[in-house]
Amino acid sequence: MRRAGWLVIATVLCSCDLFNPDLEKIVALELDLAQRNLIVGDTLRLTATAIDASNRPVPGATIGWVVLDTGTVGFTLDSVGGLITAIEPGSGRVQAWVEAIRSPAITVTVDTAATAVQAAAREFH
């Protein structure tokens, strides 16, 4: 009877995720973002890579995008394709998601061309 009890416990332990982790499960998102400041009329394609438990990219993972702020943010966002279109001055936070994983929020700022030139001039001096 004791031997059968140990066999049941061993079977249960070996079947749990602790001992047999799903190495293909998505555990993180890496954002590929070189630019966060836009000028009215610009577009920016956001990209992210889903990473599995083996620290490898997950090809074909469907990544969605969402604006976290309410109200006017100065841009539109295609939630499936990740395309931002700058329409007026403003800023907002954007986040990627896949399954239950959320990326850190990034801030996208939209300025007019004149505002961007003034800011660059201030940094130059």
DRENNUTI-401638 format. One record per residue: residue number from 1; x, y, z of N, C-alpha, C in turn. Coordinates in Angstrom, 2 decimals. Layout:
% residues N
+--------+---------+---------+---------+---------+---------+---------+---------+---------+---------+
: drenke :    n_xx :    n_yy :    n_zz :   ca_xx :   ca_yy :   ca_zz :    c_xx :    c_yy :    c_zz :
+--------+---------+---------+---------+---------+---------+---------+---------+---------+---------+
:    NUM :       X :       Y :       Z :       X :       Y :       Z :       X :       Y :       Z :
...
+--------+---------+---------+---------+---------+---------+---------+---------+---------+---------+
END
This chain:
% residues 125
+--------+---------+---------+---------+---------+---------+---------+---------+---------+---------+
: drenke :    n_xx :    n_yy :    n_zz :   ca_xx :   ca_yy :   ca_zz :    c_xx :    c_yy :    c_zz :
+--------+---------+---------+---------+---------+---------+---------+---------+---------+---------+
:      1 :    0.82 :   -1.20 :    0.00 :    0.00 :    0.00 :    0.00 :    0.86 :    1.26 :    0.00 :
:      2 :    1.94 :    1.26 :    0.76 :    2.81 :    2.43 :    0.77 :    3.46 :    2.65 :   -0.58 :
:      3 :    3.88 :    1.59 :   -1.23 :    4.53 :    1.70 :   -2.53 :    3.56 :    2.33 :   -3.55 :
:      4 :    2.32 :    1.95 :   -3.55 :    1.32 :    2.51 :   -4.47 :    1.11 :    3.99 :   -4.16 :
:      5 :    1.11 :    4.37 :   -2.91 :    0.95 :    5.78 :   -2.51 :    2.08 :    6.63 :   -3.04 :
:      6 :    3.31 :    6.15 :   -2.95 :    4.46 :    6.89 :   -3.47 :    4.40 :    7.02 :   -4.99 :
:      7 :    3.90 :    6.00 :   -5.66 :    3.78 :    6.04 :   -7.11 :    2.80 :    7.13 :   -7.54 :
:      8 :    1.70 :    7.25 :   -6.82 :    0.71 :    8.29 :   -7.12 :    1.33 :    9.67 :   -6.90 :
:      9 :    2.03 :    9.86 :   -5.79 :    2.67 :   11.15 :   -5.51 :    3.70 :   11.48 :   -6.57 :
:     10 :    4.53 :   10.51 :   -6.96 :    5.55 :   10.75 :   -7.98 :    4.90 :   11.10 :   -9.32 :
:     11 :    3.82 :   10.46 :   -9.66 :    3.13 :   10.75 :  -10.92 :    2.58 :   12.16 :  -10.89 :
:     12 :    1.99 :   12.57 :   -9.78 :    1.43 :   13.91 :   -9.66 :    2.55 :   14.95 :   -9.74 :
:     13 :    3.66 :   14.73 :   -9.04 :    4.76 :   15.68 :   -9.06 :    5.37 :   15.81 :  -10.44 :
:     14 :    5.52 :   14.74 :  -11.15 :    6.14 :   14.78 :  -12.47 :    5.24 :   15.43 :  -13.51 :
:     15 :    3.96 :   15.47 :  -13.25 :    3.05 :   16.06 :  -14.23 :    2.83 :   17.55 :  -14.01 :
:     16 :    3.34 :   18.09 :  -12.91 :    3.08 :   19.51 :  -12.66 :    4.04 :   20.38 :  -13.46 :
:     17 :    3.68 :   21.66 :  -13.66 :    4.48 :   22.58 :  -14.47 :    5.84 :   22.87 :  -13.86 :
:     18 :    5.99 :   22.69 :  -12.57 :    7.27 :   22.94 :  -11.93 :    8.35 :   22.04 :  -12.51 :
:     19 :    8.00 :   20.80 :  -12.81 :    8.97 :   19.85 :  -13.32 :    8.95 :   19.74 :  -14.84 :
:     20 :    7.88 :   20.12 :  -15.46 :    7.75 :   20.08 :  -16.92 :    7.23 :   21.42 :  -17.43 :
:     21 :    8.07 :   22.48 :  -17.34 :    7.57 :   23.79 :  -17.78 :    7.32 :   23.81 :  -19.28 :
:     22 :    6.37 :   24.63 :  -19.68 :    6.06 :   24.81 :  -21.10 :    7.04 :   25.85 :  -21.64 :
:     23 :    8.12 :   25.38 :  -22.24 :    9.17 :   26.28 :  -22.70 :    8.76 :   27.13 :  -23.90 :
:     24 :    7.65 :   26.78 :  -24.55 :    7.17 :   27.57 :  -25.68 :    6.14 :   28.61 :  -25.25 :
:     25 :    5.81 :   28.66 :  -23.98 :    4.84 :   29.63 :  -23.47 :    5.44 :   31.03 :  -23.53 :
:     26 :    4.64 :   31.99 :  -23.97 :    5.10 :   33.37 :  -24.04 :    5.20 :   33.93 :  -22.62 :
:     27 :    6.37 :   34.49 :  -22.31 :    6.60 :   35.02 :  -20.97 :    6.97 :   36.50 :  -20.96 :
:     28 :    7.27 :   37.08 :  -22.14 :    7.69 :   38.49 :  -22.16 :    7.47 :   39.09 :  -23.55 :
:     29 :    7.51 :   40.39 :  -23.58 :    7.45 :   41.15 :  -24.83 :    8.65 :   42.09 :  -24.89 :
:     30 :    9.34 :   42.10 :  -26.01 :   10.42 :   43.06 :  -26.23 :    9.93 :   44.08 :  -27.24 :
:     31 :   10.00 :   45.35 :  -26.86 :    9.58 :   46.41 :  -27.77 :   10.76 :   46.84 :  -28.63 :
:     32 :   10.52 :   46.99 :  -29.92 :   11.53 :   47.45 :  -30.86 :   11.15 :   48.87 :  -31.24 :
:     33 :   11.66 :   49.84 :  -30.50 :   11.22 :   51.21 :  -30.70 :   12.43 :   52.14 :  -30.75 :
:     34 :   12.61 :   52.79 :  -31.88 :   13.73 :   53.72 :  -32.03 :   13.27 :   55.17 :  -31.89 :
:     35 :   11.99 :   55.43 :  -32.02 :   11.50 :   56.79 :  -32.07 :   10.22 :   56.90 :  -31.24 :
:     36 :   10.11 :   57.97 :  -30.48 :    8.90 :   58.20 :  -29.70 :    8.31 :   59.58 :  -29.93 :
:     37 :    9.07 :   60.46 :  -30.58 :    8.61 :   61.83 :  -30.84 :    8.28 :   61.96 :  -32.31 :
:     38 :    7.09 :   62.44 :  -32.57 :    6.61 :   62.59 :  -33.95 :    6.21 :   64.03 :  -34.21 :
:     39 :    6.15 :   64.38 :  -35.49 :    5.65 :   65.67 :  -35.93 :    4.31 :   65.40 :  -36.62 :
:     40 :    3.38 :   66.33 :  -36.48 :    2.06 :   66.18 :  -37.09 :    2.23 :   65.73 :  -38.55 :
:     41 :    1.53 :   64.66 :  -38.92 :    1.61 :   64.11 :  -40.26 :    2.51 :   62.88 :  -40.36 :
:     42 :    3.40 :   62.68 :  -39.38 :    4.29 :   61.51 :  -39.38 :    3.52 :   60.24 :  -39.06 :
:     43 :    4.09 :   59.12 :  -39.44 :    3.59 :   57.81 :  -39.01 :    4.74 :   57.04 :  -38.39 :
:     44 :    4.42 :   56.12 :  -37.55 :    5.40 :   55.27 :  -36.88 :    4.80 :   53.89 :  -36.70 :
:     45 :    5.50 :   52.87 :  -37.17 :    5.05 :   51.48 :  -36.99 :    5.71 :   50.92 :  -35.73 :
:     46 :    4.90 :   50.61 :  -34.74 :    5.40 :   49.98 :  -33.52 :    5.60 :   48.50 :  -33.77 :
:     47 :    6.66 :   47.94 :  -33.23 :    6.88 :   46.50 :  -33.36 :    7.32 :   45.95 :  -32.01 :
:     48 :    6.96 :   44.72 :  -31.79 :    7.34 :   44.03 :  -30.56 :    7.55 :   42.56 :  -30.90 :
:     49 :    8.33 :   41.89 :  -30.06 :    8.60 :   40.47 :  -30.26 :    8.19 :   39.72 :  -29.00 :
:     50 :    7.38 :   38.68 :  -29.19 :    7.01 :   37.81 :  -28.07 :    8.18 :   36.87 :  -27.80 :
:     51 :    8.50 :   36.68 :  -26.52 :    9.63 :   35.84 :  -26.10 :    9.09 :   34.68 :  -25.28 :
:     52 :    9.60 :   33.46 :  -25.56 :    9.14 :   32.29 :  -24.81 :   10.03 :   32.02 :  -23.60 :
:     53 :    9.69 :   30.99 :  -22.83 :   10.41 :   30.66 :  -21.60 :   11.85 :   30.22 :  -21.86 :
:     54 :   12.16 :   29.87 :  -23.10 :   13.54 :   29.53 :  -23.46 :   14.30 :   30.75 :  -23.97 :
:     55 :   13.70 :   31.94 :  -23.83 :   14.28 :   33.21 :  -24.27 :   14.46 :   33.27 :  -25.79 :
:     56 :   13.52 :   32.66 :  -26.49 :   13.54 :   32.68 :  -27.96 :   12.32 :   33.42 :  -28.47 :
:     57 :   12.45 :   34.11 :  -29.63 :   11.28 :   34.75 :  -30.23 :   10.22 :   33.72 :  -30.61 :
:     58 :    8.96 :   34.12 :  -30.49 :    7.84 :   33.26 :  -30.85 :    7.29 :   33.76 :  -32.19 :
:     59 :    7.63 :   33.07 :  -33.29 :    7.14 :   33.52 :  -34.59 :    5.62 :   33.38 :  -34.69 :
:     60 :    4.99 :   34.35 :  -35.32 :    3.56 :   34.28 :  -35.54 :    2.70 :   34.69 :  -34.36 :
:     61 :    3.30 :   35.13 :  -33.26 :    2.50 :   35.57 :  -32.11 :    1.72 :   36.82 :  -32.50 :
:     62 :    0.44 :   36.85 :  -32.18 :   -0.41 :   37.99 :  -32.50 :   -0.30 :   39.02 :  -31.38 :
:     63 :    0.32 :   40.13 :  -31.70 :    0.55 :   41.19 :  -30.72 :   -0.42 :   42.32 :  -30.98 :
:     64 :   -1.10 :   42.75 :  -29.94 :   -2.04 :   43.87 :  -30.04 :   -1.46 :   45.11 :  -29.38 :
:     65 :   -2.05 :   46.24 :  -29.69 :   -1.59 :   47.54 :  -29.18 :   -2.78 :   48.30 :  -28.62 :
:     66 :   -2.54 :   49.06 :  -27.56 :   -3.60 :   49.83 :  -26.94 :   -3.05 :   51.16 :  -26.42 :
:     67 :   -3.88 :   52.22 :  -26.53 :   -3.56 :   53.51 :  -25.92 :   -4.11 :   53.46 :  -24.51 :
:     68 :   -3.26 :   53.76 :  -23.53 :   -3.68 :   53.66 :  -22.13 :   -4.40 :   54.92 :  -21.64 :
:     69 :   -4.18 :   56.04 :  -22.30 :   -4.77 :   57.30 :  -21.85 :   -6.11 :   57.55 :  -22.52 :
:     70 :   -6.97 :   58.25 :  -21.81 :   -8.26 :   58.64 :  -22.39 :   -8.16 :   60.10 :  -22.84 :
:     71 :   -9.07 :   60.52 :  -23.67 :   -9.04 :   61.89 :  -24.16 :   -8.14 :   62.02 :  -25.38 :
:     72 :   -7.79 :   63.26 :  -25.72 :   -6.98 :   63.54 :  -26.90 :   -5.52 :   63.27 :  -26.60 :
:     73 :   -4.90 :   62.41 :  -27.42 :   -3.49 :   62.07 :  -27.22 :   -2.62 :   62.57 :  -28.36 :
:     74 :   -3.23 :   63.06 :  -29.44 :   -2.46 :   63.62 :  -30.55 :   -2.18 :   62.64 :  -31.68 :
:     75 :   -2.62 :   61.41 :  -31.54 :   -2.37 :   60.41 :  -32.58 :   -3.45 :   59.35 :  -32.58 :
:     76 :   -3.51 :   58.62 :  -33.68 :   -4.38 :   57.44 :  -33.74 :   -3.47 :   56.22 :  -33.74 :
:     77 :   -4.02 :   55.09 :  -33.31 :   -3.26 :   53.86 :  -33.22 :   -4.07 :   52.71 :  -33.80 :
:     78 :   -3.49 :   52.02 :  -34.77 :   -4.09 :   50.79 :  -35.30 :   -3.75 :   49.68 :  -34.30 :
:     79 :   -4.75 :   49.19 :  -33.59 :   -4.52 :   48.24 :  -32.49 :   -4.03 :   46.88 :  -32.96 :
:     80 :   -4.18 :   46.57 :  -34.24 :   -3.71 :   45.28 :  -34.76 :   -2.33 :   45.43 :  -35.40 :
:     81 :   -2.16 :   46.47 :  -36.19 :   -0.91 :   46.65 :  -36.94 :    0.15 :   47.48 :  -36.24 :
:     82 :   -0.24 :   48.21 :  -35.18 :    0.71 :   49.02 :  -34.45 :    1.12 :   50.30 :  -35.15 :
:     83 :    0.31 :   50.77 :  -36.11 :    0.66 :   51.98 :  -36.84 :    0.10 :   53.20 :  -36.12 :
:     84 :    1.01 :   54.11 :  -35.78 :    0.62 :   55.39 :  -35.16 :    0.63 :   56.45 :  -36.25 :
:     85 :   -0.43 :   57.28 :  -36.28 :   -0.50 :   58.41 :  -37.18 :   -0.64 :   59.67 :  -36.33 :
:     86 :    0.33 :   60.58 :  -36.44 :    0.33 :   61.82 :  -35.67 :   -0.63 :   62.80 :  -36.31 :
:     87 :   -1.64 :   63.25 :  -35.54 :   -2.66 :   64.13 :  -36.12 :   -2.69 :   65.53 :  -35.50 :
:     88 :   -2.23 :   65.68 :  -34.27 :   -2.20 :   66.99 :  -33.62 :   -1.27 :   66.92 :  -32.41 :
:     89 :   -0.80 :   68.08 :  -31.92 :    0.09 :   68.04 :  -30.76 :   -0.57 :   67.36 :  -29.56 :
:     90 :    0.20 :   66.58 :  -28.87 :   -0.28 :   65.88 :  -27.68 :    0.63 :   64.70 :  -27.37 :
:     91 :    0.28 :   63.96 :  -26.35 :    1.05 :   62.76 :  -26.01 :    0.15 :   61.75 :  -25.34 :
:     92 :    0.59 :   60.51 :  -25.40 :   -0.17 :   59.43 :  -24.78 :    0.70 :   58.21 :  -24.59 :
:     93 :    0.26 :   57.36 :  -23.70 :    1.00 :   56.12 :  -23.41 :    0.40 :   54.97 :  -24.20 :
:     94 :    1.30 :   54.15 :  -24.76 :    0.93 :   53.01 :  -25.58 :    1.53 :   51.75 :  -24.96 :
:     95 :    0.80 :   50.65 :  -25.10 :    1.27 :   49.37 :  -24.54 :    0.96 :   48.24 :  -25.52 :
:     96 :    1.90 :   47.29 :  -25.61 :    1.69 :   46.08 :  -26.41 :    1.17 :   44.99 :  -25.49 :
:     97 :    0.44 :   44.03 :  -26.08 :   -0.05 :   42.89 :  -25.31 :   -0.12 :   41.65 :  -26.19 :
:     98 :    0.08 :   40.53 :  -25.56 :   -0.10 :   39.22 :  -26.20 :   -0.50 :   38.25 :  -25.09 :
:     99 :   -1.58 :   37.54 :  -25.32 :   -2.15 :   36.65 :  -24.29 :   -2.31 :   37.45 :  -23.00 :
:    100 :   -1.75 :   37.01 :  -21.88 :   -1.90 :   37.74 :  -20.62 :   -0.69 :   38.64 :  -20.33 :
:    101 :    0.23 :   38.77 :  -21.27 :    1.46 :   39.54 :  -21.07 :    1.26 :   40.96 :  -21.57 :
:    102 :    1.70 :   41.94 :  -20.78 :    1.64 :   43.35 :  -21.14 :    3.05 :   43.91 :  -21.12 :
:    103 :    3.37 :   44.78 :  -22.08 :    4.67 :   45.43 :  -22.11 :    4.65 :   46.62 :  -21.16 :
:    104 :    5.84 :   47.16 :  -20.85 :    5.85 :   48.45 :  -20.16 :    5.22 :   49.49 :  -21.09 :
:    105 :    4.64 :   50.52 :  -20.52 :    4.05 :   51.59 :  -21.33 :    5.15 :   52.47 :  -21.90 :
:    106 :    4.94 :   52.94 :  -23.13 :    5.84 :   53.91 :  -23.73 :    5.04 :   55.17 :  -24.03 :
:    107 :    5.69 :   56.32 :  -23.94 :    5.01 :   57.58 :  -24.21 :    5.37 :   58.04 :  -25.60 :
:    108 :    4.35 :   58.36 :  -26.38 :    4.51 :   58.90 :  -27.73 :    4.06 :   60.35 :  -27.68 :
:    109 :    4.94 :   61.25 :  -28.18 :    4.65 :   62.68 :  -28.16 :    4.59 :   63.21 :  -29.59 :
:    110 :    3.57 :   64.01 :  -29.85 :    3.39 :   64.63 :  -31.17 :    3.53 :   66.14 :  -31.01 :
:    111 :    4.38 :   66.74 :  -31.85 :    4.57 :   68.19 :  -31.88 :    4.32 :   68.70 :  -33.28 :
:    112 :    4.16 :   70.03 :  -33.41 :    4.15 :   70.63 :  -34.73 :    5.59 :   70.77 :  -35.18 :
:    113 :    5.81 :   70.97 :  -36.45 :    7.18 :   71.12 :  -36.97 :    7.88 :   72.29 :  -36.29 :
:    114 :    7.18 :   73.42 :  -36.08 :    7.79 :   74.59 :  -35.45 :    8.23 :   74.28 :  -34.01 :
:    115 :    7.41 :   73.56 :  -33.26 :    7.74 :   73.21 :  -31.88 :    8.97 :   72.31 :  -31.84 :
:    116 :    9.07 :   71.38 :  -32.77 :   10.21 :   70.47 :  -32.81 :   11.50 :   71.22 :  -33.14 :
:    117 :   11.44 :   72.20 :  -34.04 :   12.62 :   72.99 :  -34.40 :   13.05 :   73.83 :  -33.20 :
:    118 :   12.10 :   74.44 :  -32.49 :   12.43 :   75.24 :  -31.31 :   13.09 :   74.39 :  -30.24 :
:    119 :   12.57 :   73.17 :  -30.02 :   13.15 :   72.29 :  -29.01 :   14.56 :   71.88 :  -29.40 :
:    120 :   14.81 :   71.61 :  -30.68 :   16.15 :   71.24 :  -31.14 :   17.10 :   72.42 :  -30.97 :
:    121 :   16.64 :   73.64 :  -31.23 :   17.49 :   74.82 :  -31.07 :   17.87 :   75.02 :  -29.62 :
:    122 :   16.94 :   74.78 :  -28.70 :   17.24 :   74.92 :  -27.27 :   18.27 :   73.90 :  -26.83 :
:    123 :   18.20 :   72.68 :  -27.37 :   19.17 :   71.65 :  -27.01 :   20.55 :   71.94 :  -27.59 :
:    124 :   20.60 :   72.63 :  -28.75 :   21.86 :   72.92 :  -29.41 :   22.65 :   73.96 :  -28.63 :
:    125 :   21.97 :   74.92 :  -27.99 :   22.66 :   76.01 :  -27.26 :   23.02 :   75.58 :  -25.91 :
+--------+---------+---------+---------+---------+---------+---------+---------+---------+---------+
END
